[in-house]
Amino acid sequence: MKIVVCIKQVPDTKGGVKFKPDGTLDRAAMLTIMNPDDKAGLEAALRIKDETGAEVTVVTMGLPKAEEVLREAMAMGADKGILVTDRVLGGADTWATSTTIAGALRNIDYDLIITGRQAIDGDTAQVGPQIAEHLDLPLISYAQDIKIEGDSVIVQRQYDDRYHVLKAKLPCVITALSELNEPRYMTPGGIFDAYDTEITTWGRKDLKDVDDSNLGLAGSPTQIAKASDKVRKGKGVMMTAETAEEGVEYIMDKLLTKHVI
């Protein structure tokens, strides 16, 4: 069985974010981590590998420094890493990103593709479903549990205060929640092996069945109107009540005034 996990190197928002003049993130100037939802998806793939002996390939699109996140994934147990990087791919929105990744995936044999639900830098939850659409594959999103059964996958899909149990024939695409599992740590031996293993690097010429008009900033239909770092919240309103009833009355009045209830 062959599993491909799409991962992303995202800004560590605890250290603040930086922007370029065109409104896109200045990724080269920020501390980075593996996107949490993607890490859960990777852990799910590695658990399937532990049970079935599956081969796990990790794919990422980004700057050359995104090789770091592939090494981390391989140190956790992934078998191969593929970096898709090219200047013409920079500034991509979700459409251009999914087009690029789908173009790369057409070069790979796979039975299952796992992505994170969404990335913490964009929070769109669009790339995974778009990849499925580009590749004409069934999609199960918001996975909180994944099991392989023969040539099918059974997924618990999170839905409000309950979950759906869905079954799909392989190949298919699954988007994983960070709550899916607790990702394992890298091992010392895994780290040494990861840095001894060659990363495959692909550029624009390696993408299959994609058009230049759908790539990079120029091929992104979504344009950023404004971008900013986290905005500090203003000081809250302090209220002193003589009795519990007075406090409850005050809170209820505010909730009604703001149409919360």
Short mmCIF file of the C-alpha atoms (twelve columns), coordinates in Angstrom:
data_MODEL
# 
_entry.id   MODEL 
# 
loop_
_atom_site.group_PDB 
_atom_site.id 
_atom_site.type_symbol 
_atom_site.label_atom_id 
_atom_site.label_alt_id 
_atom_site.label_comp_id 
_atom_site.label_asym_id 
_atom_site.label_seq_id 
_atom_site.Cartn_x 
_atom_site.Cartn_y 
_atom_site.Cartn_z 
_atom_site.pdbx_PDB_model_num 
ATOM 1   C CA . MET A 1   0.000   0.000  0.000   1 
ATOM 2   C CA . LYS A 2   1.265   3.460  -0.899  1 
ATOM 3   C CA . ILE A 3   0.228   6.525  1.098   1 
ATOM 4   C CA . VAL A 4   1.048   10.119 0.203   1 
ATOM 5   C CA . VAL A 5   0.801   12.752 2.929   1 
ATOM 6   C CA . CYS A 6   0.718   16.415 1.920   1 
ATOM 7   C CA . ILE A 7   2.333   18.568 4.592   1 
ATOM 8   C CA . LYS A 8   3.082   22.267 4.881   1 
ATOM 9   C CA . GLN A 9   5.718   24.332 6.638   1 
ATOM 10  C CA . VAL A 10  3.813   27.163 8.317   1 
ATOM 11  C CA . PRO A 11  4.847   30.197 10.388  1 
ATOM 12  C CA . ASP A 12  5.163   29.650 14.113  1 
ATOM 13  C CA . THR A 13  2.591   32.289 15.008  1 
ATOM 14  C CA . LYS A 14  3.900   32.528 18.566  1 
ATOM 15  C CA . GLY A 15  6.852   34.426 17.142  1 
ATOM 16  C CA . GLY A 16  4.749   36.816 15.057  1 
ATOM 17  C CA . VAL A 17  4.337   36.958 11.304  1 
ATOM 18  C CA . LYS A 18  5.892   39.140 8.606   1 
ATOM 19  C CA . PHE A 19  4.445   40.267 5.289   1 
ATOM 20  C CA . LYS A 20  5.852   41.279 1.919   1 
ATOM 21  C CA . PRO A 21  4.690   44.527 0.224   1 
ATOM 22  C CA . ASP A 22  2.249   42.512 -1.948  1 
ATOM 23  C CA . GLY A 23  0.487   41.213 1.177   1 
ATOM 24  C CA . THR A 24  1.803   37.643 0.981   1 
ATOM 25  C CA . LEU A 25  3.644   36.068 3.904   1 
ATOM 26  C CA . ASP A 26  7.405   36.559 4.061   1 
ATOM 27  C CA . ARG A 27  8.037   32.893 4.860   1 
ATOM 28  C CA . ALA A 28  11.808  33.169 4.605   1 
ATOM 29  C CA . ALA A 29  11.878  35.637 7.521   1 
ATOM 30  C CA . MET A 30  9.835   33.617 10.040  1 
ATOM 31  C CA . LEU A 31  10.286  30.699 12.386  1 
ATOM 32  C CA . THR A 32  8.372   27.696 11.093  1 
ATOM 33  C CA . ILE A 33  6.732   24.449 12.220  1 
ATOM 34  C CA . MET A 34  4.875   21.555 10.591  1 
ATOM 35  C CA . ASN A 35  1.199   22.410 10.256  1 
ATOM 36  C CA . PRO A 36  -0.645  20.666 13.160  1 
ATOM 37  C CA . ASP A 37  -3.445  19.102 11.084  1 
ATOM 38  C CA . ASP A 38  -0.862  17.804 8.591   1 
ATOM 39  C CA . LYS A 39  1.175   16.279 11.432  1 
ATOM 40  C CA . ALA A 40  -1.898  14.383 12.605  1 
ATOM 41  C CA . GLY A 41  -2.438  13.178 9.038   1 
ATOM 42  C CA . LEU A 42  1.189   12.026 8.924   1 
ATOM 43  C CA . GLU A 43  0.791   10.164 12.221  1 
ATOM 44  C CA . ALA A 44  -2.307  8.414  10.838  1 
ATOM 45  C CA . ALA A 45  -0.294  7.297  7.804   1 
ATOM 46  C CA . LEU A 46  2.562   6.067  10.002  1 
ATOM 47  C CA . ARG A 47  0.144   4.036  12.134  1 
ATOM 48  C CA . ILE A 48  -1.196  2.389  8.989   1 
ATOM 49  C CA . LYS A 49  2.425   1.734  8.008   1 
ATOM 50  C CA . ASP A 50  3.065   0.113  11.394  1 
ATOM 51  C CA . GLU A 51  0.054   -2.173 10.894  1 
ATOM 52  C CA . THR A 52  0.338   -3.012 7.195   1 
ATOM 53  C CA . GLY A 53  3.879   -2.186 6.078   1 
ATOM 54  C CA . ALA A 54  2.633   0.624  3.830   1 
ATOM 55  C CA . GLU A 55  5.073   3.010  2.147   1 
ATOM 56  C CA . VAL A 56  4.643   6.638  3.219   1 
ATOM 57  C CA . THR A 57  5.747   9.520  0.982   1 
ATOM 58  C CA . VAL A 58  5.524   13.126 2.185   1 
ATOM 59  C CA . VAL A 59  5.086   15.983 -0.280  1 
ATOM 60  C CA . THR A 60  5.363   19.696 0.365   1 
ATOM 61  C CA . MET A 61  5.336   22.852 -1.732  1 
ATOM 62  C CA . GLY A 62  7.377   25.829 -0.591  1 
ATOM 63  C CA . LEU A 63  10.730  27.536 -0.417  1 
ATOM 64  C CA . PRO A 64  13.918  25.412 -0.428  1 
ATOM 65  C CA . LYS A 65  13.947  25.694 3.400   1 
ATOM 66  C CA . ALA A 66  10.708  23.646 3.416   1 
ATOM 67  C CA . GLU A 67  13.040  20.669 3.089   1 
ATOM 68  C CA . GLU A 68  13.279  20.920 6.889   1 
ATOM 69  C CA . VAL A 69  9.668   19.824 7.376   1 
ATOM 70  C CA . LEU A 70  10.226  16.850 5.071   1 
ATOM 71  C CA . ARG A 71  13.264  15.816 7.133   1 
ATOM 72  C CA . GLU A 72  11.146  16.065 10.277  1 
ATOM 73  C CA . ALA A 73  8.483   13.828 8.727   1 
ATOM 74  C CA . MET A 74  11.104  11.300 7.649   1 
ATOM 75  C CA . ALA A 75  12.642  11.351 11.133  1 
ATOM 76  C CA . MET A 76  9.184   10.412 12.427  1 
ATOM 77  C CA . GLY A 77  9.045   7.442  10.062  1 
ATOM 78  C CA . ALA A 78  8.092   8.539  6.528   1 
ATOM 79  C CA . ASP A 79  9.992   6.728  3.761   1 
ATOM 80  C CA . LYS A 80  10.399  9.399  1.075   1 
ATOM 81  C CA . GLY A 81  10.221  13.180 0.796   1 
ATOM 82  C CA . ILE A 82  9.386   15.314 -2.238  1 
ATOM 83  C CA . LEU A 83  9.854   19.091 -2.281  1 
ATOM 84  C CA . VAL A 84  8.048   21.086 -4.976  1 
ATOM 85  C CA . THR A 85  9.778   24.449 -5.273  1 
ATOM 86  C CA . ASP A 86  10.163  27.027 -8.038  1 
ATOM 87  C CA . ARG A 87  10.094  30.816 -8.169  1 
ATOM 88  C CA . VAL A 88  7.128   30.754 -10.540 1 
ATOM 89  C CA . LEU A 89  5.062   28.973 -7.867  1 
ATOM 90  C CA . GLY A 90  5.474   31.717 -5.238  1 
ATOM 91  C CA . GLY A 91  2.508   33.694 -3.899  1 
ATOM 92  C CA . ALA A 92  0.009   30.950 -4.731  1 
ATOM 93  C CA . ASP A 93  -3.485  31.006 -3.258  1 
ATOM 94  C CA . THR A 94  -5.400  27.785 -2.550  1 
ATOM 95  C CA . TRP A 95  -6.371  27.272 -6.199  1 
ATOM 96  C CA . ALA A 96  -2.811  27.657 -7.495  1 
ATOM 97  C CA . THR A 97  -1.433  25.602 -4.595  1 
ATOM 98  C CA . SER A 98  -3.821  22.690 -5.145  1 
ATOM 99  C CA . THR A 99  -3.168  22.822 -8.897  1 
ATOM 100 C CA . THR A 100 0.575   22.597 -8.248  1 
ATOM 101 C CA . ILE A 101 0.330   19.752 -5.736  1 
ATOM 102 C CA . ALA A 102 -2.066  17.799 -7.965  1 
ATOM 103 C CA . GLY A 103 0.408   18.220 -10.833 1 
ATOM 104 C CA . ALA A 104 3.114   16.707 -8.640  1 
ATOM 105 C CA . LEU A 105 0.900   13.867 -7.375  1 
ATOM 106 C CA . ARG A 106 0.176   12.755 -10.943 1 
ATOM 107 C CA . ASN A 107 3.803   11.551 -11.023 1 
ATOM 108 C CA . ILE A 108 3.339   9.315  -7.956  1 
ATOM 109 C CA . ASP A 109 1.660   5.954  -7.397  1 
ATOM 110 C CA . TYR A 110 -0.751  6.126  -4.456  1 
ATOM 111 C CA . ASP A 111 -3.611  4.273  -2.839  1 
ATOM 112 C CA . LEU A 112 -4.426  6.975  -0.287  1 
ATOM 113 C CA . ILE A 113 -3.733  10.707 -0.066  1 
ATOM 114 C CA . ILE A 114 -3.929  12.386 3.338   1 
ATOM 115 C CA . THR A 115 -3.829  16.147 3.898   1 
ATOM 116 C CA . GLY A 116 -4.508  18.283 6.940   1 
ATOM 117 C CA . ARG A 117 -7.952  19.832 7.221   1 
ATOM 118 C CA . GLN A 118 -6.464  23.318 7.006   1 
ATOM 119 C CA . ALA A 119 -3.255  25.261 7.563   1 
ATOM 120 C CA . ILE A 120 -2.905  27.665 10.478  1 
ATOM 121 C CA . ASP A 121 -1.548  30.416 8.202   1 
ATOM 122 C CA . GLY A 122 -4.561  30.508 5.886   1 
ATOM 123 C CA . ASP A 123 -7.363  28.623 7.688   1 
ATOM 124 C CA . THR A 124 -9.247  28.036 4.421   1 
ATOM 125 C CA . ALA A 125 -9.655  24.208 4.499   1 
ATOM 126 C CA . GLN A 126 -9.761  24.361 0.696   1 
ATOM 127 C CA . VAL A 127 -6.548  22.756 -0.583  1 
ATOM 128 C CA . GLY A 128 -7.367  19.139 0.344   1 
ATOM 129 C CA . PRO A 129 -10.814 19.157 -1.298  1 
ATOM 130 C CA . GLN A 130 -9.405  20.972 -4.339  1 
ATOM 131 C CA . ILE A 131 -6.686  18.327 -4.753  1 
ATOM 132 C CA . ALA A 132 -9.405  15.644 -4.733  1 
ATOM 133 C CA . GLU A 133 -11.308 17.597 -7.380  1 
ATOM 134 C CA . HIS A 134 -8.236  18.032 -9.592  1 
ATOM 135 C CA . LEU A 135 -7.466  14.306 -9.400  1 
ATOM 136 C CA . ASP A 136 -11.126 13.227 -9.684  1 
ATOM 137 C CA . LEU A 137 -10.954 11.284 -6.422  1 
ATOM 138 C CA . PRO A 138 -13.554 10.789 -3.659  1 
ATOM 139 C CA . LEU A 139 -13.000 12.959 -0.579  1 
ATOM 140 C CA . ILE A 140 -13.679 12.460 3.113   1 
ATOM 141 C CA . SER A 141 -12.964 15.578 5.173   1 
ATOM 142 C CA . TYR A 142 -12.685 16.327 8.920   1 
ATOM 143 C CA . ALA A 143 -11.406 12.842 9.771   1 
ATOM 144 C CA . GLN A 144 -11.202 12.044 13.491  1 
ATOM 145 C CA . ASP A 145 -10.508 8.323  13.006  1 
ATOM 146 C CA . ILE A 146 -9.141  6.333  10.035  1 
ATOM 147 C CA . LYS A 147 -9.130  2.562  9.491   1 
ATOM 148 C CA . ILE A 148 -8.125  0.504  6.456   1 
ATOM 149 C CA . GLU A 149 -10.366 -2.447 5.567   1 
ATOM 150 C CA . GLY A 150 -9.261  -4.370 2.494   1 
ATOM 151 C CA . ASP A 151 -9.402  -2.056 -0.512  1 
ATOM 152 C CA . SER A 152 -11.486 0.521  1.382   1 
ATOM 153 C CA . VAL A 153 -11.035 3.105  4.112   1 
ATOM 154 C CA . ILE A 154 -13.490 3.694  6.959   1 
ATOM 155 C CA . VAL A 155 -13.466 7.182  8.459   1 
ATOM 156 C CA . GLN A 156 -15.203 8.862  11.341  1 
ATOM 157 C CA . ARG A 157 -16.018 12.322 9.986   1 
ATOM 158 C CA . GLN A 158 -16.524 14.991 12.644  1 
ATOM 159 C CA . TYR A 159 -19.880 16.748 12.384  1 
ATOM 160 C CA . ASP A 160 -21.098 19.255 14.999  1 
ATOM 161 C CA . ASP A 161 -21.728 17.254 18.211  1 
ATOM 162 C CA . ARG A 162 -21.533 13.826 16.555  1 
ATOM 163 C CA . TYR A 163 -19.723 12.047 13.733  1 
ATOM 164 C CA . HIS A 164 -20.535 10.276 10.493  1 
ATOM 165 C CA . VAL A 165 -19.022 6.885  9.617   1 
ATOM 166 C CA . LEU A 166 -18.103 6.882  5.928   1 
ATOM 167 C CA . LYS A 167 -16.574 4.162  3.781   1 
ATOM 168 C CA . ALA A 168 -14.801 4.797  0.481   1 
ATOM 169 C CA . LYS A 169 -12.981 2.650  -2.033  1 
ATOM 170 C CA . LEU A 170 -9.303  3.403  -2.496  1 
ATOM 171 C CA . PRO A 171 -7.807  5.546  -3.922  1 
ATOM 172 C CA . CYS A 172 -9.301  8.564  -2.169  1 
ATOM 173 C CA . VAL A 173 -8.354  11.763 -0.339  1 
ATOM 174 C CA . ILE A 174 -8.804  12.311 3.402   1 
ATOM 175 C CA . THR A 175 -8.366  15.596 5.289   1 
ATOM 176 C CA . ALA A 176 -7.320  15.099 8.907   1 
ATOM 177 C CA . LEU A 177 -8.116  17.000 12.076  1 
ATOM 178 C CA . SER A 178 -5.385  17.739 14.617  1 
ATOM 179 C CA . GLU A 179 -7.590  15.907 17.148  1 
ATOM 180 C CA . LEU A 180 -7.208  12.700 15.125  1 
ATOM 181 C CA . ASN A 181 -4.286  11.500 17.244  1 
ATOM 182 C CA . GLU A 182 -1.187  12.428 19.224  1 
ATOM 183 C CA . PRO A 183 1.752   12.542 16.768  1 
ATOM 184 C CA . ARG A 184 4.870   10.625 17.704  1 
ATOM 185 C CA . TYR A 185 8.236   12.258 18.338  1 
ATOM 186 C CA . MET A 186 11.230  12.012 16.065  1 
ATOM 187 C CA . THR A 187 13.763  9.405  17.160  1 
ATOM 188 C CA . PRO A 188 17.554  9.983  17.281  1 
ATOM 189 C CA . GLY A 189 18.063  7.167  14.774  1 
ATOM 190 C CA . GLY A 190 15.285  8.565  12.621  1 
ATOM 191 C CA . ILE A 191 16.931  11.981 12.574  1 
ATOM 192 C CA . PHE A 192 20.255  10.521 11.426  1 
ATOM 193 C CA . ASP A 193 18.514  8.456  8.742   1 
ATOM 194 C CA . ALA A 194 16.443  11.437 7.585   1 
ATOM 195 C CA . TYR A 195 19.548  13.549 6.989   1 
ATOM 196 C CA . ASP A 196 21.261  10.664 5.198   1 
ATOM 197 C CA . THR A 197 18.343  10.261 2.793   1 
ATOM 198 C CA . GLU A 198 18.115  12.351 -0.363  1 
ATOM 199 C CA . ILE A 199 15.094  14.597 -0.813  1 
ATOM 200 C CA . THR A 200 13.557  14.595 -4.292  1 
ATOM 201 C CA . THR A 201 13.158  18.157 -5.599  1 
ATOM 202 C CA . TRP A 202 10.722  19.022 -8.377  1 
ATOM 203 C CA . GLY A 203 10.107  22.317 -10.150 1 
ATOM 204 C CA . ARG A 204 7.635   23.660 -12.684 1 
ATOM 205 C CA . LYS A 205 8.875   21.321 -15.421 1 
ATOM 206 C CA . ASP A 206 8.001   18.278 -13.304 1 
ATOM 207 C CA . LEU A 207 4.324   19.137 -12.876 1 
ATOM 208 C CA . LYS A 208 2.005   17.057 -15.037 1 
ATOM 209 C CA . ASP A 209 -1.095  18.345 -16.819 1 
ATOM 210 C CA . VAL A 210 -1.068  21.896 -15.420 1 
ATOM 211 C CA . ASP A 211 -1.243  25.240 -17.179 1 
ATOM 212 C CA . ASP A 212 0.990   28.201 -16.314 1 
ATOM 213 C CA . SER A 213 -2.096  30.418 -16.049 1 
ATOM 214 C CA . ASN A 214 -3.084  28.509 -12.883 1 
ATOM 215 C CA . LEU A 215 0.246   28.735 -11.068 1 
ATOM 216 C CA . GLY A 216 1.839   31.150 -8.606  1 
ATOM 217 C CA . LEU A 217 0.678   34.645 -7.764  1 
ATOM 218 C CA . ALA A 218 -0.298  35.407 -11.361 1 
ATOM 219 C CA . GLY A 219 -2.514  32.314 -11.478 1 
ATOM 220 C CA . SER A 220 -4.225  32.992 -8.146  1 
ATOM 221 C CA . PRO A 221 -7.813  34.290 -8.472  1 
ATOM 222 C CA . THR A 222 -7.813  35.272 -4.778  1 
ATOM 223 C CA . GLN A 223 -6.146  38.624 -4.122  1 
ATOM 224 C CA . ILE A 224 -5.225  39.829 -0.633  1 
ATOM 225 C CA . ALA A 225 -6.845  43.159 0.198   1 
ATOM 226 C CA . LYS A 226 -5.178  43.601 3.592   1 
ATOM 227 C CA . ALA A 227 -2.952  41.590 5.911   1 
ATOM 228 C CA . SER A 228 -1.820  42.225 9.461   1 
ATOM 229 C CA . ASP A 229 -0.306  40.544 12.501  1 
ATOM 230 C CA . LYS A 230 -2.469  39.593 15.476  1 
ATOM 231 C CA . VAL A 231 -4.329  42.597 16.878  1 
ATOM 232 C CA . ARG A 232 -4.254  43.004 20.644  1 
ATOM 233 C CA . LYS A 233 -7.656  43.046 22.291  1 
ATOM 234 C CA . GLY A 234 -8.685  46.193 24.130  1 
ATOM 235 C CA . LYS A 235 -9.273  46.243 27.856  1 
ATOM 236 C CA . GLY A 236 -12.569 44.637 28.852  1 
ATOM 237 C CA . VAL A 237 -15.378 46.307 30.779  1 
ATOM 238 C CA . MET A 238 -15.188 45.902 34.552  1 
ATOM 239 C CA . MET A 239 -18.465 45.712 36.476  1 
ATOM 240 C CA . THR A 240 -19.003 45.295 40.220  1 
ATOM 241 C CA . ALA A 241 -22.315 43.831 41.343  1 
ATOM 242 C CA . GLU A 242 -23.705 43.983 44.859  1 
ATOM 243 C CA . THR A 243 -25.590 40.710 44.438  1 
ATOM 244 C CA . ALA A 244 -25.462 37.671 42.147  1 
ATOM 245 C CA . GLU A 245 -28.892 38.609 40.758  1 
ATOM 246 C CA . GLU A 246 -27.611 42.080 39.794  1 
ATOM 247 C CA . GLY A 247 -24.635 40.539 38.014  1 
ATOM 248 C CA . VAL A 248 -26.806 38.087 36.094  1 
ATOM 249 C CA . GLU A 249 -29.185 40.895 35.090  1 
ATOM 250 C CA . TYR A 250 -26.252 42.973 33.789  1 
ATOM 251 C CA . ILE A 251 -24.812 40.080 31.762  1 
ATOM 252 C CA . MET A 252 -28.191 39.138 30.289  1 
ATOM 253 C CA . ASP A 253 -28.803 42.729 29.278  1 
ATOM 254 C CA . LYS A 254 -25.446 42.856 27.434  1 
ATOM 255 C CA . LEU A 255 -26.149 39.545 25.669  1 
ATOM 256 C CA . LEU A 256 -29.567 40.791 24.550  1 
ATOM 257 C CA . THR A 257 -28.196 44.167 23.440  1 
ATOM 258 C CA . LYS A 258 -25.514 42.519 21.296  1 
ATOM 259 C CA . HIS A 259 -28.058 40.007 19.921  1 
ATOM 260 C CA . VAL A 260 -26.091 37.054 21.272  1 
ATOM 261 C CA . ILE A 261 -29.369 35.660 22.594  1 
# 
